[in-house]
Amino acid sequence: MKRKGKILLTTAIGLVLLIAVIAAALNAVFTVTDVEAHFSTVSEAGVTESYALQAELEEKFVGSSTTFLDLEEVKEIVEKYPAFRLDGLEKHFSRTLSLTVTERRETFAFRRESGYAILDETGLYLYDKAQNVNRRNGENILLEGFTLTAGEAGTAVSGDYFNEALIFCDAFREKLGEARANISSICLIPTENALEGRYYFRIFFKEGVYADVYQPDHLTEDKASSVRDCYLSLTDAQRLYGFFDVVDSVDGRFTVSDHRDKRPL
């Protein structure tokens, strides 16, 4: 019996040692040695932050097990950089962690007690700034008169007529590349005449001209395209002053006025 017990004990110890050797071998083979982070940046600040994020990822994950690496931990680190969006993440066995990161484009701003809430072009809240200064150049499109609510970084901003404002800016972005190059601000203003709806947009353009858009929540996409096309049809001189407006008509559609330097009496 004693001899049999020794054999069992020896066998058990051998199995433990074998498992340890196998685990050590697997750990040596399936260990992260490279973090391949592919960044798409649009600003100098984005480049600086990409180096910081790369260094943080390497410090955290190089030397860890590829097999047991939790990708949620990687996502949590990227989320510490609200200007970045994680577009791709995967483990390439046996030694590489690969991710694709894109810098969000600052586009909008609205005033808060602490300064300005900054949003990307899709309407996601990024962070607050003391001044409305875009990280690439110039300023962000200022949203005035809106009651907007911003939650955590990377979440959508909410508020009445906000989605309509995004649609108007998207019309410019889709054709001209970026709305911020043409639009300086969008104001949400209560109407004085109930027949004109509750609110209208006053869209100020960079050069000085503006557009008044009544009932922006009705036929929004069509009105947005019409405002863009009317603006593009103006001469260089007309873009420096005056306005045009978009008013609903009795047939359920709307009309776009000619450029005017002042409102008729």
C-alpha positions in Angstrom: 0.0 0.0 0.0 2.9 2.4 0.9 4.5 1.7 -2.5 1.2 2.4 -4.3 0.8 5.6 -2.4 4.3 6.8 -3.3 3.6 6.0 -7.0 0.4 8.0 -6.9 2.1 10.9 -5.1 5.0 10.8 -7.6 2.5 10.8 -10.5 0.6 13.7 -9.1 3.7 15.8 -8.6 4.8 14.9 -12.1 1.4 16.1 -13.5 1.7 19.3 -11.6 5.2 20.0 -12.9 4.1 19.1 -16.4 1.1 21.5 -16.2 3.4 24.2 -14.9 5.9 23.6 -17.7 3.1 23.7 -20.3 1.7 26.9 -18.7 5.1 28.6 -18.7 5.6 27.6 -22.3 2.2 28.9 -23.4 2.8 32.1 -21.5 6.1 32.5 -23.3 4.4 32.0 -26.6 1.1 33.8 -26.0 2.5 37.0 -24.5 1.8 40.4 -25.9 5.1 41.8 -27.3 3.6 44.4 -29.7 0.7 47.0 -29.5 -0.1 48.0 -33.0 -2.2 51.1 -32.7 -3.2 52.6 -36.0 -4.1 56.3 -35.5 -6.0 58.7 -37.8 -5.5 62.2 -36.5 -6.6 65.6 -37.7 -4.8 68.0 -35.3 -1.5 68.5 -33.5 -3.2 67.8 -30.2 -4.4 64.5 -31.6 -0.9 63.5 -32.6 0.3 64.4 -29.1 -2.5 62.4 -27.5 -1.8 59.4 -29.8 1.7 59.1 -28.4 0.4 59.3 -24.9 -2.2 56.6 -25.6 0.3 54.4 -27.3 2.6 54.6 -24.3 -0.2 53.8 -21.9 -1.3 50.8 -23.8 2.2 49.4 -24.0 2.8 50.0 -20.3 -0.4 48.2 -19.5 -0.4 45.2 -21.9 3.0 44.4 -23.1 4.1 41.3 -21.2 0.5 40.2 -20.4 -1.1 37.0 -21.7 -2.6 37.3 -25.1 -5.0 34.4 -24.2 -6.4 36.0 -21.1 -6.2 39.7 -22.1 -9.5 41.4 -21.6 -10.4 43.7 -24.5 -12.8 45.6 -22.2 -9.7 46.9 -20.4 -8.3 48.2 -23.6 -11.6 50.0 -24.4 -11.5 51.6 -20.9 -8.1 53.1 -21.5 -9.1 54.5 -25.0 -12.2 56.0 -23.4 -9.9 58.1 -21.2 -9.1 60.1 -24.4 -12.6 61.5 -25.4 -11.3 63.0 -28.6 -10.6 59.5 -29.9 -13.0 56.9 -31.3 -12.1 53.2 -31.2 -12.9 51.8 -34.7 -11.3 48.4 -34.4 -9.8 46.1 -31.7 -8.6 42.5 -31.9 -5.9 40.1 -30.6 -3.6 38.7 -33.2 -2.3 35.5 -31.8 0.2 34.9 -30.6 1.9 38.2 -29.6 0.0 41.3 -31.0 -2.7 43.6 -29.8 -4.1 45.6 -32.7 -6.4 48.6 -32.6 -7.6 51.3 -34.9 -8.3 54.8 -33.4 -9.7 57.9 -35.1 -9.7 61.4 -33.8 -13.2 62.9 -33.6 -13.6 66.3 -35.3 -14.6 69.1 -33.0 -17.5 70.9 -34.7 -20.0 72.4 -32.2 -20.0 74.3 -29.0 -22.6 75.6 -26.6 -22.2 77.8 -23.5 -22.2 76.4 -20.0 -21.3 77.9 -16.6 -17.8 76.5 -16.9 -17.3 77.8 -20.4 -18.2 75.7 -23.5 -19.3 72.2 -24.1 -17.6 70.8 -27.2 -19.2 68.3 -29.5 -18.1 66.4 -32.5 -19.7 66.5 -36.0 -22.3 63.8 -35.1 -23.4 65.6 -31.9 -21.5 63.6 -29.3 -20.2 65.4 -26.2 -16.4 65.4 -25.9 -15.4 67.7 -23.1 -15.6 71.3 -21.8 -13.3 74.2 -22.7 -12.9 77.6 -21.2 -13.0 79.1 -24.7 -14.7 78.2 -28.0 -11.5 77.3 -29.7 -11.3 74.4 -32.2 -8.3 72.1 -31.7 -7.5 72.3 -35.4 -8.1 76.0 -36.0 -10.7 78.8 -35.6 -13.9 78.3 -33.6 -16.6 75.7 -33.5 -20.1 76.3 -34.7 -21.8 78.1 -31.8 -25.3 76.8 -30.8 -27.3 79.6 -29.2 -30.8 79.5 -27.7 -30.9 75.7 -27.5 -31.6 73.9 -24.2 -29.1 71.1 -24.5 -28.1 68.3 -22.1 -24.7 66.7 -22.2 -23.9 63.5 -20.2 -20.6 61.6 -20.1 -17.9 62.0 -22.8 -18.8 60.1 -25.9 -22.6 60.2 -25.4 -25.1 62.0 -27.6 -26.3 65.5 -26.6 -30.1 65.9 -26.4 -32.4 68.9 -26.8 -35.3 70.2 -28.8 -34.3 71.1 -32.4 -30.8 69.8 -31.9 -31.2 67.0 -34.4 -32.6 69.5 -36.9 -29.5 71.6 -36.5 -27.3 68.6 -37.1 -29.2 67.9 -40.4 -28.6 71.4 -41.6 -24.9 71.1 -40.9 -24.7 67.7 -42.5 -26.1 69.2 -45.7 -23.1 71.4 -45.9 -20.6 68.8 -44.7 -21.8 66.2 -47.3 -21.2 68.7 -50.2 -18.4 71.0 -48.9 -16.5 68.7 -46.6 -17.0 70.5 -43.3 -19.9 72.8 -42.1 -17.6 74.7 -39.8 -15.9 76.2 -42.9 -19.1 78.1 -43.8 -21.4 78.3 -40.8 -20.3 80.3 -37.7 -23.4 79.8 -35.5 -27.0 78.6 -35.4 -29.5 80.4 -33.2 -32.8 79.0 -32.1 -35.3 81.9 -31.8 -38.9 82.0 -30.7 -41.3 83.3 -33.4 -43.5 86.3 -32.9 -46.3 84.8 -35.1 -47.9 81.5 -34.2 -48.5 80.8 -37.9 -44.7 80.6 -38.4 -44.4 77.8 -35.9 -42.8 77.9 -32.4 -39.2 78.6 -33.4 -37.0 79.4 -36.3 -33.3 79.0 -37.0 -31.1 82.0 -37.7 -28.0 80.6 -39.4 -25.0 82.9 -39.6 -22.4 82.3 -42.2 -18.7 83.1 -41.9 -18.8 86.0 -44.4 -21.7 87.9 -42.8 -24.9 86.9 -44.6 -27.5 84.9 -42.6 -30.5 82.7 -43.3 -33.8 82.6 -41.3 -35.4 79.2 -41.5 -39.0 78.9 -40.2 -40.4 75.7 -38.9 -37.0 73.9 -39.1 -38.6 70.7 -37.9 -40.8 70.5 -41.0 -39.2 69.1 -44.2 -35.9 69.5 -42.5 -33.7 67.7 -45.0 -35.2 69.5 -48.0 -34.9 72.9 -46.3 -31.3 72.2 -45.3 -30.4 71.4 -48.9 -32.2 74.5 -50.1 -30.4 76.7 -47.7 -27.0 75.3 -48.7 -27.8 75.6 -52.4 -29.1 79.2 -52.0 -26.0 80.2 -50.0 -23.7 78.7 -52.7 -25.6 80.6 -55.4 -24.8 84.0 -53.8 -22.1 86.1 -55.3 -19.0 86.9 -53.2 -20.5 90.4 -52.5 -23.9 89.1 -51.5 -22.3 86.8 -48.9 -20.9 89.8 -47.1 -24.3 91.2 -45.9 -28.0 90.8 -45.8 -30.1 87.6 -45.5 -32.5 85.2 -47.2 -35.3 83.2 -45.6 -37.1 79.9 -45.8 -40.9 80.2 -45.2 -43.6 77.5 -45.3 -46.3 77.9 -47.9 -50.0 77.1 -47.9 -49.4 74.0 -50.1 -47.4 72.3 -47.4 -44.0 73.1 -49.1 -41.8 76.1 -48.6 -40.3 79.0 -50.5 -36.7 80.4 -50.4 -36.5 84.1 -50.9 -33.9 86.0 -52.9 -31.0 87.7 -51.2 -32.1 90.9 -49.5 -30.2 93.6 -47.6 -33.1 94.3 -45.2 -36.5 93.2 -44.4 -39.5 94.8 -46.2 -41.7 97.1 -44.0 
